[in-house]
Amino acid sequence: MVLGASGGVGMAGIDLAVAAGCEVIACASSAEKLQACKQAGASVLINYVSDADGDFKQALRNAGVYPQIDVVLDPVGGEWSEVGLRSLRWGGRLVVVGFAAGGT
């Protein structure tokens, strides 16, 4: 799963995951951003804002991927980081590449 998937780090993450033969779950905040992720090869698209009325965890459940994710790439941080961490299966990995959302 790639959080902030339409940004530079996110798109690079999608490219690498697709090249490795992974199913990519792209998470972004608009339909336009998710369309770019789909064109890059993501197969599951999650809109943080509108899917499941903004309930990110429920949106992942509805997609059938919570809590079964092997790797979460998180260049964003903020409110979605904890949901990303909790969405990992046993032995999964959280890859943090900065916190663009800021906060403490």
All heavy atoms as an XYZ file, in Angstrom:
728
protein
N       0.846     -1.167      0.000
C       0.000      0.000      0.000
C       0.890      1.229      0.000
O       1.884      1.280      0.713
C      -0.909      0.001      1.237
C      -1.792      1.213      1.332
S      -3.123      1.093      2.533
C      -2.220      1.195      4.067
N       0.504      2.206     -0.819
C       1.262      3.448     -0.924
C       0.368      4.597     -0.477
O      -0.667      4.860     -1.097
C       1.756      3.687     -2.366
C       2.556      4.973     -2.455
C       2.577      2.506     -2.872
N       0.735      5.253      0.607
C       0.027      6.444      1.067
C       0.588      7.645      0.317
O       1.768      7.685     -0.011
C       0.222      6.618      2.571
C      -0.157      5.430      3.445
C       0.101      5.743      4.913
C      -1.602      5.032      3.239
N      -0.266      8.619      0.031
C       0.210      9.766     -0.756
C       0.717      9.307     -2.099
O       1.732      9.789     -2.600
N      -0.013      8.381     -2.699
C       0.475      7.656     -3.877
C       0.685      8.525     -5.110
O       1.479      8.161     -5.977
C      -0.479      6.515     -4.209
N       0.037      9.662     -5.192
C       0.168     10.475     -6.409
C       1.347     11.439     -6.368
O       1.649     12.072     -7.375
C      -1.121     11.270     -6.641
O      -1.312     12.204     -5.589
N       2.044     11.521     -5.249
C       3.228     12.381     -5.156
C       4.435     11.714     -5.777
O       4.376     10.583     -6.269
N       5.546     12.394     -5.757
C       6.772     11.879     -6.369
C       7.248     10.584     -5.742
O       7.544      9.608     -6.445
N       7.324     10.537     -4.405
C       7.761      9.314     -3.720
C       6.736      8.205     -3.931
O       7.084      7.049     -4.175
C       7.983      9.575     -2.213
C       8.254      8.284     -1.463
C       9.128     10.550     -2.010
N       5.451      8.563     -3.853
C       4.399      7.570     -4.049
C       4.434      6.943     -5.438
O       4.326      5.725     -5.588
N       4.592      7.768     -6.462
C       4.652      7.246     -7.836
C       5.883      6.365     -8.031
O       5.809      5.335     -8.703
C       4.654      8.387     -8.851
C       3.303      9.009     -9.044
S       2.147      7.817     -9.780
C       0.894      8.918    -10.338
N       6.994      6.754     -7.433
C       8.188      5.907     -7.516
C       7.927      4.574     -6.824
O       8.337      3.518     -7.320
C       9.382      6.612     -6.872
N       7.229      4.620     -5.693
C       6.871      3.390     -4.985
C       5.971      2.497     -5.816
O       6.157      1.274     -5.852
N       5.003      3.091     -6.499
C       4.125      2.312     -7.384
C       4.953      1.661     -8.486
O       4.805      0.467     -8.764
C       3.008      3.190     -7.983
C       2.021      3.624     -6.893
C       2.277      2.447     -9.096
C       0.999      4.652     -7.352
N       5.816      2.435     -9.119
C       6.652      1.907    -10.208
C       7.498      0.719     -9.744
O       7.561     -0.309    -10.426
C       7.578      2.994    -10.760
C       6.852      4.041    -11.581
O       5.693      3.800    -11.984
O       7.444      5.116    -11.813
N       8.135      0.856     -8.589
C       8.983     -0.225     -8.078
C       8.158     -1.460     -7.715
O       8.562     -2.589     -8.003
C       9.776      0.257     -6.866
C      10.864      1.284     -7.154
C      11.401      1.860     -5.850
C      11.985      0.667     -7.986
N       7.013     -1.244     -7.086
C       6.174     -2.374     -6.684
C       5.615     -3.114     -7.898
O       5.603     -4.350     -7.938
C       5.045     -1.895     -5.782
N       5.171     -2.372     -8.889
C       4.651     -2.999    -10.114
C       5.758     -3.789    -10.800
O       5.550     -4.920    -11.243
C       4.033     -1.939    -11.059
C       3.774     -2.509    -12.440
C       2.748     -1.394    -10.458
N       6.948     -3.215    -10.867
C       8.082     -3.905    -11.487
C       8.433     -5.192    -10.748
O       8.898     -6.160    -11.355
C       9.305     -2.992    -11.541
N       8.176     -5.215     -9.437
C       8.451     -6.410     -8.629
C       7.299     -7.408     -8.656
O       7.377     -8.465     -8.025
C       8.739     -6.000     -7.182
N       6.227     -7.070     -9.375
C       5.097     -7.986     -9.500
C       4.094     -7.918     -8.365
O       3.300     -8.838     -8.178
N       4.094     -6.828     -7.626
C       3.188     -6.673     -6.480
C       1.838     -6.107     -6.911
O       1.748     -5.363     -7.882
C       3.781     -5.713     -5.460
S       5.357     -6.243     -4.798
N       0.806     -6.451     -6.153
C      -0.478     -5.773     -6.294
C      -0.368     -4.486     -5.484
O      -0.027     -4.524     -4.302
C      -1.611     -6.626     -5.751
C      -2.945     -5.922     -5.799
C      -4.093     -6.719     -5.209
O      -3.851     -7.601     -4.365
O      -5.239     -6.434     -5.591
N      -0.658     -3.348     -6.094
C      -0.460     -2.061     -5.440
C      -1.805     -1.468     -5.043
O      -2.717     -1.347     -5.857
C       0.288     -1.072     -6.359
C       0.433      0.283     -5.694
C       1.646     -1.632     -6.741
N      -1.886     -1.064     -3.783
C      -3.030     -0.343     -3.245
C      -2.595      1.112     -3.150
O      -1.695      1.440     -2.372
C      -3.421     -0.868     -1.858
C      -3.707     -2.360     -1.926
C      -4.594     -0.084     -1.291
C      -3.574     -3.062     -0.593
N      -3.193      1.969     -3.952
C      -2.833      3.385     -3.969
C      -3.849      4.170     -3.165
O      -5.054      4.015     -3.338
C      -2.791      3.906     -5.404
N      -3.349      5.035     -2.279
C      -4.210      5.873     -1.444
C      -3.890      7.332     -1.720
O      -2.733      7.735     -1.653
C      -3.986      5.555      0.028
S      -4.250      3.811      0.430
N      -4.929      8.105     -2.031
C      -4.755      9.524     -2.311
C      -6.048     10.252     -1.961
O      -7.044      9.628     -1.603
C      -4.378      9.731     -3.779
N      -6.047     11.571     -2.107
C      -7.161     12.385     -1.626
C      -8.144     12.858     -2.694
O      -9.062     13.601     -2.386
C      -6.606     13.606     -0.885
O      -5.814     14.390     -1.759
N      -7.968     12.437     -3.938
C      -8.927     12.849     -4.970
C      -8.993     11.810     -6.083
O      -8.062     11.024     -6.275
C      -8.544     14.207     -5.564
O      -7.415     14.084     -6.410
N     -10.096     11.849     -6.816
C     -10.285     10.933     -7.934
C      -9.236     11.165     -9.024
O      -8.764     10.212     -9.646
C     -11.692     11.093     -8.507
N      -8.869     12.419     -9.241
C      -7.869     12.743    -10.265
C      -6.513     12.146     -9.912
O      -5.822     11.584    -10.775
C      -7.738     14.261    -10.441
C      -8.973     14.950    -10.961
C     -10.053     15.191     -9.901
O      -9.741     15.168     -8.684
O     -11.220     15.384    -10.293
N      -6.133     12.278     -8.660
C      -4.864     11.711     -8.215
C      -4.872     10.192     -8.329
O      -3.879      9.581     -8.749
C      -4.570     12.132     -6.775
C      -4.268     13.607     -6.627
C      -4.074     13.989     -5.173
C      -3.765     15.460     -5.033
N      -3.556     15.842     -3.619
N      -5.991      9.575     -7.963
C      -6.078      8.114     -8.055
C      -6.063      7.632     -9.497
O      -5.548      6.550     -9.787
C      -7.332      7.617     -7.326
C      -7.250      7.717     -5.809
C      -8.601      7.397     -5.174
C      -6.181      6.779     -5.261
N      -6.604      8.427    -10.422
C      -6.559      8.057    -11.835
C      -5.113      7.993    -12.319
O      -4.729      7.089    -13.060
C      -7.365      9.056    -12.682
C      -7.463      8.668    -14.136
C      -8.108      7.303    -14.359
O      -9.016      6.902    -13.647
N      -7.624      6.580    -15.347
N      -4.274      8.929    -11.874
C      -2.850      8.899    -12.234
C      -2.192      7.645    -11.670
O      -1.359      7.015    -12.326
C      -2.150     10.156    -11.727
N      -2.571      7.260    -10.467
C      -2.024      6.046     -9.843
C      -2.438      4.803    -10.616
O      -1.646      3.871    -10.801
C      -2.483      5.935     -8.390
S      -1.901      7.278     -7.333
N      -3.687      4.793    -11.069
C      -4.175      3.654    -11.868
C      -3.385      3.540    -13.168
O      -2.976      2.452    -13.570
C      -5.660      3.827    -12.166
C      -6.259      2.674    -12.928
C      -7.750      2.865    -13.127
C      -8.340      1.683    -13.859
N      -9.790      1.849    -14.065
N      -3.126      4.668    -13.802
C      -2.341      4.662    -15.039
C      -0.915      4.192    -14.784
O      -0.293      3.611    -15.666
C      -2.347      6.048    -15.679
C      -3.688      6.430    -16.237
C      -3.737      7.855    -16.763
O      -2.841      8.662    -16.506
N      -4.800      8.167    -17.483
N      -0.419      4.410    -13.563
C       0.935      3.966    -13.208
C       0.982      2.482    -12.852
O       2.064      1.915    -12.710
C       1.468      4.794    -12.043
N      -0.194      1.852    -12.689
C      -0.222      0.413    -12.443
C      -0.871     -0.042    -11.151
O      -0.911     -1.237    -10.866
N      -1.373      0.889    -10.338
C      -2.045      0.490     -9.095
C      -3.350     -0.238     -9.431
O      -4.060      0.148    -10.354
C      -2.335      1.713     -8.240
N      -3.638     -1.284     -8.673
C      -4.841     -2.072     -8.959
C      -5.979     -1.825     -7.979
O      -7.132     -2.085     -8.295
C      -4.494     -3.559     -9.000
O      -3.883     -3.948     -7.796
N      -5.689     -1.333     -6.787
C      -6.718     -0.994     -5.802
C      -6.547      0.483     -5.486
O      -5.440      0.938     -5.195
C      -6.578     -1.841     -4.513
C      -7.613     -1.440     -3.481
C      -6.673     -3.328     -4.830
N      -7.649      1.236     -5.560
C      -7.601      2.677     -5.358
C      -8.463      3.054     -4.160
O      -9.637      2.696     -4.104
C      -8.101      3.407     -6.603
C      -7.434      3.007     -7.926
C      -8.140      3.676     -9.091
C      -5.958      3.346     -7.908
N      -7.873      3.775     -3.208
C      -8.583      4.198     -2.010
C      -8.495      5.717     -1.897
O      -7.402      6.277     -1.881
C      -7.971      3.578     -0.727
C      -7.929      2.051     -0.804
C      -8.710      4.070      0.519
C      -9.240      1.345     -0.682
N      -9.646      6.374     -1.803
C      -9.699      7.812     -1.597
C      -9.882      8.059     -0.106
O     -10.904      7.701      0.467
C     -10.855      8.419     -2.386
C     -10.865      9.932     -2.334
O     -10.610     10.533     -1.304
N     -11.192     10.544     -3.461
N      -8.871      8.660      0.534
C      -8.938      8.927      1.978
C     -10.175      9.725      2.357
O     -10.732      9.545      3.424
C      -7.777      9.819      2.436
C      -6.387      9.403      2.193
C      -5.549     10.177      1.396
C      -5.856      8.279      2.805
C      -4.230      9.847      1.209
C      -4.534      7.945      2.622
C      -3.728      8.728      1.824
O      -2.424      8.393      1.654
N     -10.558     10.664      1.492
C     -11.576     11.649      1.825
C     -12.992     11.149      1.584
O     -13.862     11.301      2.438
C     -11.327     12.952      1.021
C     -12.387     13.993      1.306
C      -9.940     13.497      1.322
N     -13.230     10.521      0.450
C     -14.618     10.190      0.103
C     -14.999      8.718      0.279
O     -16.171      8.430      0.466
C     -14.917     10.622     -1.330
O     -14.123      9.896     -2.247
N     -14.067      7.790      0.222
C     -14.424      6.380      0.380
C     -14.851      6.116      1.821
O     -14.210      6.571      2.761
C     -13.253      5.463      0.011
C     -12.968      5.473     -1.485
O     -13.775      6.035     -2.248
O     -11.930      4.934     -1.884
N     -15.945      5.393      1.988
C     -16.486      5.041      3.309
C     -16.681      6.293      4.164
O     -16.407      6.296      5.359
C     -15.603      4.013      4.014
N     -17.152      7.375      3.530
C     -17.408      8.642      4.235
C     -16.194      9.147      5.003
O     -16.304      9.662      6.114
C     -18.611      8.511      5.167
C     -19.907      8.261      4.405
O     -20.060      8.848      3.320
O     -20.739      7.474      4.882
N     -15.013      8.964      4.436
C     -13.792      9.469      5.050
C     -13.210      8.582      6.128
O     -12.236      8.950      6.759
N     -13.785      7.389      6.324
C     -13.256      6.434      7.304
C     -12.244      5.545      6.585
O     -12.607      4.572      5.934
C     -14.389      5.605      7.904
C     -13.935      4.672      9.009
O     -12.724      4.359      9.095
O     -14.805      4.227      9.785
N     -10.963      5.901      6.701
C      -9.904      5.217      5.958
C      -9.857      3.725      6.283
O      -9.762      2.889      5.391
C      -8.572      5.901      6.244
C      -7.389      5.361      5.500
C      -7.496      4.895      4.209
C      -6.145      5.354      6.102
C      -6.384      4.406      3.515
C      -5.037      4.873      5.430
C      -5.158      4.394      4.139
N      -9.937      3.379      7.556
C      -9.896      1.971      7.949
C     -11.066      1.208      7.322
O     -10.886      0.118      6.786
C      -9.956      1.819      9.468
C      -9.831      0.367      9.912
C     -10.116      0.159     11.390
C      -9.075      0.761     12.274
N      -9.289      0.431     13.706
N     -12.252      1.792      7.339
C     -13.414      1.133      6.750
C     -13.256      1.006      5.238
O     -13.654      0.000      4.649
C     -14.708      1.869      7.098
C     -15.953      1.122      6.677
C     -16.057     -0.263      7.318
O     -15.898     -0.420      8.520
N     -16.307     -1.274      6.515
N     -12.680      2.011      4.597
C     -12.443      1.939      3.152
C     -11.512      0.774      2.822
O     -11.728      0.044      1.842
C     -11.854      3.255      2.640
N     -10.478      0.556      3.651
C      -9.580     -0.588      3.445
C     -10.308     -1.901      3.677
O     -10.099     -2.874      2.946
C      -8.361     -0.467      4.361
C      -7.406      0.685      4.064
C      -6.375      0.831      5.174
C      -6.732      0.501      2.716
N     -11.171     -1.936      4.691
C     -11.980     -3.146      4.932
C     -12.888     -3.423      3.741
O     -13.015     -4.567      3.305
C     -12.805     -2.989      6.197
C     -12.025     -3.153      7.459
C     -12.947     -3.102      8.662
N     -12.199     -3.348      9.872
C     -12.325     -2.647     10.984
N     -13.194     -1.655     11.055
N     -11.611     -2.946     12.037
N     -13.551     -2.381      3.242
C     -14.454     -2.537      2.101
C     -13.718     -3.066      0.868
O     -14.294     -3.795      0.067
C     -15.139     -1.213      1.765
C     -16.119     -0.767      2.830
O     -16.476     -1.521      3.750
N     -16.545      0.483      2.743
N     -12.454     -2.693      0.727
C     -11.636     -3.158     -0.404
C     -11.116     -4.575     -0.182
O     -10.532     -5.179     -1.079
C     -10.475     -2.204     -0.639
N     -11.314     -5.100      1.037
C     -10.881     -6.468      1.340
C      -9.395     -6.613      1.603
O      -8.853     -7.712      1.490
N      -8.734     -5.525      1.986
C      -7.287     -5.588      2.198
C      -6.854     -5.358      3.642
O      -5.679     -5.492      3.970
C      -6.542     -4.596      1.270
C      -6.773     -4.945     -0.188
C      -6.946     -3.155      1.559
N      -7.781     -5.004      4.521
C      -7.448     -4.720      5.924
C      -7.703     -5.953      6.762
O      -8.791     -6.508      6.697
C      -8.304     -3.570      6.449
C      -7.945     -3.129      7.844
C      -7.035     -2.105      8.044
C      -8.511     -3.722      8.963
C      -6.703     -1.678      9.324
C      -8.181     -3.304     10.241
C      -7.279     -2.287     10.417
O      -6.943     -1.873     11.671
N      -6.794     -6.445      7.542
C      -5.395     -6.108      7.760
C      -4.487     -7.132      7.098
O      -3.927     -7.991      7.760
C      -5.278     -6.160      9.273
C      -6.191     -7.292      9.674
C      -7.299     -7.298      8.637
N      -4.352     -7.085      5.803
C      -3.614     -8.103      5.052
C      -2.474     -7.541      4.221
O      -1.990     -8.198      3.303
C      -4.586     -8.833      4.129
C      -5.748     -9.474      4.842
C      -6.748    -10.042      3.864
O      -6.402    -10.397      2.739
N      -7.992    -10.117      4.270
N      -2.018     -6.365      4.516
C      -1.026     -5.694      3.684
C       0.389     -6.078      4.122
O       0.681     -6.151      5.310
C      -1.254     -4.176      3.743
C      -2.645     -3.873      3.157
C      -0.160     -3.418      3.027
C      -3.118     -2.475      3.356
N       1.234     -6.365      3.152
C       2.618     -6.765      3.428
C       3.544     -5.583      3.679
O       4.414     -5.638      4.537
C       3.179     -7.595      2.268
C       2.459     -8.922      2.122
O       2.338     -9.643      3.127
O       2.019     -9.230      0.997
N       3.375     -4.512      2.904
C       4.259     -3.346      3.014
C       3.422     -2.081      2.864
O       2.584     -1.991      1.966
C       5.354     -3.344      1.920
C       6.214     -2.091      2.001
C       6.214     -4.586      1.999
N       3.672     -1.112      3.738
C       3.072      0.213      3.611
C       4.207      1.205      3.384
O       5.133      1.292      4.196
C       2.273      0.613      4.872
C       1.806      2.067      4.773
C       1.087     -0.313      5.085
N       4.144      1.934      2.284
C       5.088      3.016      2.007
C       4.397      4.307      2.423
O       3.343      4.659      1.878
C       5.453      3.056      0.519
C       6.326      4.233      0.077
C       7.675      4.198      0.775
C       6.496      4.223     -1.434
N       4.975      5.001      3.416
C       4.332      6.193      3.973
C       5.239      7.420      3.888
O       6.047      7.664      4.767
C       3.935      5.934      5.423
C       3.185      7.103      6.040
O       2.867      8.070      5.324
O       2.915      7.040      7.254
N       5.065      8.235      2.824
C       5.799      9.491      2.750
C       5.006     10.660      3.333
O       5.471     11.786      3.318
C       5.998      9.679      1.244
C       4.796      9.040      0.643
C       4.447      7.873      1.554
N       3.801     10.400      3.847
C       2.897     11.462      4.274
C       2.913     11.686      5.780
O       3.087     12.789      6.256
C       1.445     11.172      3.820
C       0.503     12.263      4.289
C       1.380     11.020      2.317
N       2.703     10.631      6.544
C       2.561     10.767      7.991
C       1.177     11.276      8.337
O       0.232     11.117      7.569
N       1.060     11.911      9.473
C      -0.231     12.477      9.859
C      -1.234     11.411     10.254
O      -0.885     10.326     10.719
N      -2.505     11.735     10.043
C      -3.587     10.902     10.551
C      -3.683      9.510      9.916
O      -4.278      8.619     10.513
C      -4.915     11.630     10.422
C      -5.315     11.928      8.975
C      -6.561     12.779      8.883
O      -7.662     12.254      9.136
O      -6.425     13.968      8.570
N      -3.116      9.302      8.755
C      -3.249      8.000      8.098
C      -2.147      7.022      8.471
O      -2.236      5.835      8.170
C      -3.326      8.169      6.581
C      -4.522      8.962      6.187
C      -5.830      8.585      6.315
C      -4.542     10.274      5.646
N      -6.653      9.587      5.890
C      -5.891     10.645      5.466
C      -3.550     11.182      5.302
C      -6.276     11.869      4.952
C      -3.943     12.410      4.791
C      -5.278     12.740      4.619
N      -1.127      7.490      9.125
C      -0.006      6.610      9.473
C      -0.414      5.455     10.384
O      -0.010      4.322     10.166
C       1.113      7.400     10.155
O       1.737      8.223      9.222
N      -1.199      5.763     11.411
C      -1.592      4.698     12.335
C      -2.460      3.664     11.643
O      -2.282      2.464     11.838
C      -2.331      5.253     13.543
C      -2.681      4.149     14.541
C      -3.370      4.639     15.789
O      -3.478      5.860     15.998
O      -3.807      3.778     16.558
N      -3.392      4.105     10.811
C      -4.227      3.153     10.073
C      -3.349      2.314      9.152
O      -3.540      1.103      9.042
C      -5.333      3.865      9.271
C      -6.134      2.868      8.453
C      -6.248      4.643     10.204
N      -2.376      2.941      8.513
C      -1.447      2.201      7.665
C      -0.694      1.146      8.449
O      -0.573     -0.006      8.019
N      -0.203      1.522      9.614
C       0.516      0.572     10.465
C      -0.387     -0.583     10.884
O      -0.010     -1.751     10.808
C       1.066      1.291     11.698
C       1.795      0.429     12.714
C       3.047     -0.197     12.105
C       2.169      1.257     13.939
N      -1.593     -0.284     11.294
C      -2.524     -1.325     11.750
C      -3.056     -2.196     10.610
O      -3.606     -3.260     10.858
C      -3.672     -0.693     12.522
C      -3.210     -0.088     13.835
C      -4.368      0.493     14.615
N      -3.920      1.130     15.833
C      -3.664      0.494     16.969
N      -3.816     -0.812     17.035
N      -3.267      1.165     18.032
N      -2.891     -1.746      9.385
C      -3.367     -2.530      8.248
C      -2.398     -3.640      7.834
O      -2.720     -4.478      7.001
C      -3.627     -1.626      7.046
O      -2.418     -1.095      6.549
N      -1.209     -3.642      8.443
C      -0.198     -4.648      8.100
C      -0.550     -6.021      8.651
O      -1.069     -6.148      9.755
C       1.165     -4.231      8.660
C       1.806     -3.012      8.008
C       2.973     -2.529      8.849
C       2.240     -3.332      6.596
N      -0.251     -7.045      7.872
C      -0.367     -8.415      8.373
C       0.823     -8.685      9.285
O       1.774     -7.905      9.330
C      -0.420     -9.425      7.233
C       0.892     -9.578      6.471
C       0.902    -10.695      5.437
N      -0.055    -10.451      4.385
C      -1.006    -11.339      4.026
N      -1.097    -12.507      4.610
N      -1.845    -11.059      3.067
N       0.781     -9.792     10.011
C       1.882    -10.180     10.884
C       3.171    -10.265     10.059
O       3.195    -10.898      9.006
C       1.588    -11.516     11.542
C       2.640    -11.912     12.528
C       3.615    -12.838     12.327
C       2.857    -11.384     13.829
N       4.419    -12.911     13.436
C       3.975    -12.026     14.383
C       2.217    -10.411     14.590
C       4.468    -11.737     15.650
C       2.698    -10.131     15.848
C       3.806    -10.798     16.370
N       4.223     -9.607     10.505
C       5.493     -9.610      9.796
C       5.586     -8.562      8.702
O       6.591     -8.477      8.015
N       4.526     -7.738      8.540
C       4.530     -6.692      7.524
C       5.514     -5.586      7.865
O       6.039     -5.505      8.979
N       5.772     -4.722      6.908
C       6.763     -3.668      7.073
C       6.160     -2.294      6.792
O       5.451     -2.107      5.805
C       7.937     -3.865      6.109
C       8.658     -5.189      6.261
C       9.488     -5.200      7.541
N      10.329     -6.378      7.628
C      10.042     -7.436      8.364
N       8.930     -7.491      9.049
N      10.870     -8.457      8.425
N       6.481     -1.342      7.656
C       6.117      0.052      7.447
C       7.378      0.779      7.011
O       8.376      0.791      7.734
C       5.570      0.667      8.732
C       5.269      2.161      8.693
C       4.146      2.462      7.705
C       4.907      2.664     10.084
N       7.341      1.376      5.825
C       8.486      2.112      5.291
C       8.143      3.595      5.338
O       7.253      4.058      4.633
C       8.810      1.679      3.833
C      10.003      2.457      3.300
C       9.037      0.183      3.753
N       8.831      4.328      6.202
C       8.594      5.757      6.384
C       9.653      6.531      5.610
O      10.838      6.302      5.787
C       8.649      6.131      7.877
C       8.471      7.621      8.082
C       7.601      5.347      8.656
N       9.183      7.451      4.743
C      10.099      8.223      3.911
C       9.849      9.711      4.125
O       9.761     10.475      3.206
C       9.922      7.850      2.417
C      10.990      8.505      1.561
C       9.938      6.354      2.220
N       9.676     10.116      5.374
C       9.410     11.513      5.693
C       7.973     11.706      6.132
O       7.171     10.790      6.046
N       7.674     12.879      6.609
C       6.309     13.191      7.046
C       5.884     14.506      6.445
O       5.951     15.553      7.094
C       6.238     13.221      8.571
C       6.227     11.861      9.188
C       7.363     11.336      9.786
C       5.090     11.073      9.141
C       7.358     10.085     10.350
C       5.069      9.807      9.697
C       6.203      9.311     10.296
N       5.406     14.470      5.215
C       4.986     15.665      4.517
C       3.825     16.363      5.209
O       3.670     17.569      5.099
C       4.602     15.314      3.080
N       3.011     15.601      5.962
C       1.860     16.184      6.647
C       2.282     16.966      7.882
O       1.497     17.727      8.427
C       0.866     15.093      7.040
N       3.490     16.769      8.335
C       3.980     17.473      9.524
C       3.367     16.908     10.782
O       2.973     15.759     10.849
N       3.245     17.715     11.800
C       2.661     17.295     13.072
C       3.707     16.704     13.991
O       4.888     16.662     13.688
N       3.218     16.292     15.144
C       4.124     15.712     16.136
C       3.840     14.258     16.361
O       2.826     13.743     16.076
C       3.993     16.458     17.473
O       2.637     16.445     17.887
C       4.488     17.864     17.355
